[in-house]
Amino acid sequence: MNRRLPPALALVAVCCLAALGCQGQPARNDQGVAANAPAISGKLEAGVRIVALDPAAPDVVVRVYRGDYVQPVLATGAPLTVTVDSLKQSFTWPVPEGGKPYLKMTESGRFAFSAGDLRGTFEVVDYQASAYHEVGAAEGAKLIANVKPFVLDVRTQGEFAEGHLQGATLVPVQQLHGRLGELGAHKDEPVFVYCHSGNRSTVAAKMLVDAGFTNVTNLRRGTIEWKAAGLPLVR
């Protein structure tokens, strides 16, 4: 018995299957980021996201990625102190001697902040792109064993010396933008990036994707989870 569909019905079936396959899949731009994703505030400079706050704007919403190191400044350039009580963090500009030059966005969510009379909210979202993936320690170890990606450590030299993944190349996140040219040969290869907690590596992964890297995997919770899982580090 001939079970083949007539050409017209076959075309309808293909179109229906294509439509079903696209359901729930958001449109994405050239970088693979969802087209309806909210605009991210500020700009990255040496691994830090600089965000200018307008003191005249009511109820400021600053949208950043989880893992971002955020340096808020007033558009006027005047001194300010930003306090985020729920994250137990504060930031002062100009940065005092010994002070941290950023607020560290370690988790997704909405976090109220104050800066003098200015009130606002940090909206922290997870980075998403078609070229970007996140894995836990166990899955990451399997990926390294089976796929053999280029392994990129974006921590500091001191952290690297204390213990790193076998075969890792060190490029601290603060230097990554200026050294992307050194990594160009790996643009179309799998890249596995990690740091201590998964925050710096998220920033680094976005920089890589923005630079045209096509397959970037981030160790979601960094060497904290890697060590907790009993996986090896070398010196």
C-alpha positions in Angstrom: 0.0 0.0 0.0 1.4 3.4 -1.0 1.5 5.6 2.2 3.1 8.6 0.6 1.3 11.9 0.9 0.2 13.9 -2.2 2.6 16.8 -2.8 0.2 19.4 -1.6 -0.5 17.7 1.7 3.2 17.0 2.2 3.9 20.7 1.9 1.2 21.5 4.5 2.6 18.9 6.9 6.1 20.3 6.6 4.9 23.8 7.3 2.9 22.6 10.3 5.9 20.8 11.7 8.1 23.9 11.2 5.5 26.1 13.0 5.4 23.6 15.9 9.2 23.5 16.1 9.3 27.3 16.4 6.8 27.6 19.1 8.3 28.9 22.3 11.6 29.8 20.6 12.2 33.5 20.9 13.5 35.4 17.9 17.2 36.2 18.3 19.5 38.9 16.9 22.8 38.4 15.1 24.5 37.6 18.4 21.9 35.0 19.3 20.4 37.1 22.1 16.6 37.0 22.4 15.2 39.9 20.4 12.8 40.9 23.2 15.4 40.8 25.9 15.5 44.1 27.9 18.2 46.6 27.0 21.3 46.2 29.3 22.5 49.4 30.9 25.9 51.0 30.5 29.0 49.6 28.8 31.8 47.2 29.6 35.3 48.6 30.1 38.1 46.3 31.2 35.6 43.8 32.6 33.6 46.4 34.6 30.2 47.7 33.5 30.1 51.5 33.8 26.6 52.8 34.4 25.7 56.5 34.4 22.9 57.5 36.7 20.7 60.5 36.0 19.9 62.2 39.4 16.8 63.8 37.8 15.2 60.5 36.7 12.7 59.1 39.1 12.7 55.3 39.9 15.8 54.5 38.0 16.0 50.9 36.7 19.5 49.6 35.9 19.5 46.3 33.9 22.7 44.3 34.1 23.8 40.7 33.8 24.4 38.3 36.7 28.1 38.2 37.1 28.5 41.9 36.1 30.9 44.1 38.1 29.0 47.4 38.1 30.5 50.8 38.6 27.7 53.4 39.0 28.6 57.0 38.3 26.5 60.2 38.2 26.0 61.6 34.7 27.3 64.9 36.2 30.5 63.3 37.5 29.7 64.3 41.1 30.7 62.1 44.0 28.1 59.5 45.1 27.6 56.5 47.4 25.3 53.7 46.2 23.9 51.3 48.8 22.2 48.0 48.0 20.9 46.8 51.4 19.6 43.4 50.2 23.0 42.5 48.8 24.9 44.1 51.7 27.0 46.1 49.4 27.9 49.7 48.9 30.0 51.7 46.4 31.6 55.1 46.7 32.7 57.3 43.8 35.5 58.5 43.6 36.7 55.1 44.9 38.6 55.6 48.2 42.0 54.1 48.7 41.6 50.3 49.3 37.9 50.4 48.2 36.3 48.1 45.6 35.7 49.9 42.3 32.4 48.1 41.7 29.3 46.4 43.0 29.3 42.7 42.4 26.0 41.3 40.9 26.2 37.7 42.2 22.6 36.6 41.7 19.6 37.2 39.5 16.6 39.3 40.8 15.5 42.8 41.6 17.4 44.8 44.2 16.5 48.3 45.4 19.4 50.8 45.8 19.8 54.3 47.0 22.3 57.0 46.1 21.6 60.1 48.2 18.1 61.3 47.2 18.1 59.0 44.2 16.2 55.7 44.4 16.3 52.9 41.9 16.4 49.2 41.2 19.1 46.9 39.9 17.4 44.3 37.6 19.9 41.5 37.3 19.2 39.0 34.5 21.0 35.8 33.4 22.9 36.1 30.2 21.4 34.1 27.3 22.7 33.6 23.7 22.6 30.7 21.2 26.5 30.4 21.4 26.4 30.4 25.3 25.9 27.4 27.6 26.2 26.9 31.4 27.1 23.6 33.1 27.7 22.3 36.6 31.0 20.7 37.7 30.2 17.1 36.9 28.9 18.0 33.4 31.8 20.3 32.9 34.3 17.5 33.7 32.6 15.2 31.2 32.6 17.9 28.5 36.4 18.5 29.0 37.1 14.7 28.8 34.9 14.1 25.7 35.0 17.4 23.7 38.5 18.6 24.8 37.6 22.4 24.5 40.0 25.3 24.9 40.0 25.9 28.7 40.1 29.5 29.7 40.8 30.7 33.3 39.7 34.3 33.9 40.8 34.6 37.5 43.9 36.4 38.8 47.5 35.1 38.5 47.5 34.4 42.3 44.3 32.3 42.1 45.7 30.5 39.1 48.9 29.6 40.9 47.0 28.2 43.8 45.3 25.6 41.6 43.7 25.5 38.1 42.1 23.1 35.7 44.5 20.9 33.7 45.6 22.6 30.5 43.9 25.9 31.3 45.1 29.2 29.7 45.1 32.2 32.0 43.7 35.5 30.8 42.3 37.6 33.7 38.9 39.1 32.9 40.3 42.6 33.3 42.7 41.9 30.4 40.4 39.8 28.2 39.1 42.6 26.0 42.6 43.7 25.1 43.8 40.2 24.5 40.9 38.8 22.4 43.2 38.8 19.4 45.4 36.2 21.1 42.4 33.8 21.3 41.2 34.3 17.7 42.3 30.8 16.6 39.6 29.3 19.0 36.6 31.3 17.7 35.0 28.3 16.0 36.1 25.8 18.6 34.4 24.9 21.9 35.7 27.2 24.7 35.2 26.3 28.4 35.6 29.4 30.6 35.7 29.4 34.4 36.5 31.5 37.5 36.1 31.2 41.2 32.3 31.5 41.5 31.0 31.8 38.0 30.5 35.5 38.0 33.7 36.7 36.2 33.4 33.9 33.8 29.9 35.0 32.8 31.2 38.4 32.0 34.1 36.8 30.1 31.7 34.5 28.2 29.6 37.4 27.0 32.7 39.2 25.8 33.7 36.2 23.8 30.3 35.7 22.3 30.2 39.4 21.4 33.6 39.0 19.7 32.2 36.2 17.5 33.1 33.1 19.4 30.5 30.4 18.4 30.6 27.8 21.2 31.2 29.1 24.8 30.5 27.1 27.9 30.6 28.7 31.4 31.3 26.7 34.6 28.2 28.1 36.4 29.5 28.0 40.0 33.2 28.0 39.2 36.0 26.3 41.1 33.9 26.5 44.3 31.7 23.7 43.0 34.5 22.0 41.1 36.5 21.5 44.3 33.4 20.6 46.3 32.7 17.8 43.8 36.2 16.4 44.4 37.5 17.2 40.9 41.2 17.9 40.5 43.1 21.2 40.2 46.8 21.3 39.3 49.6 23.8 40.2 
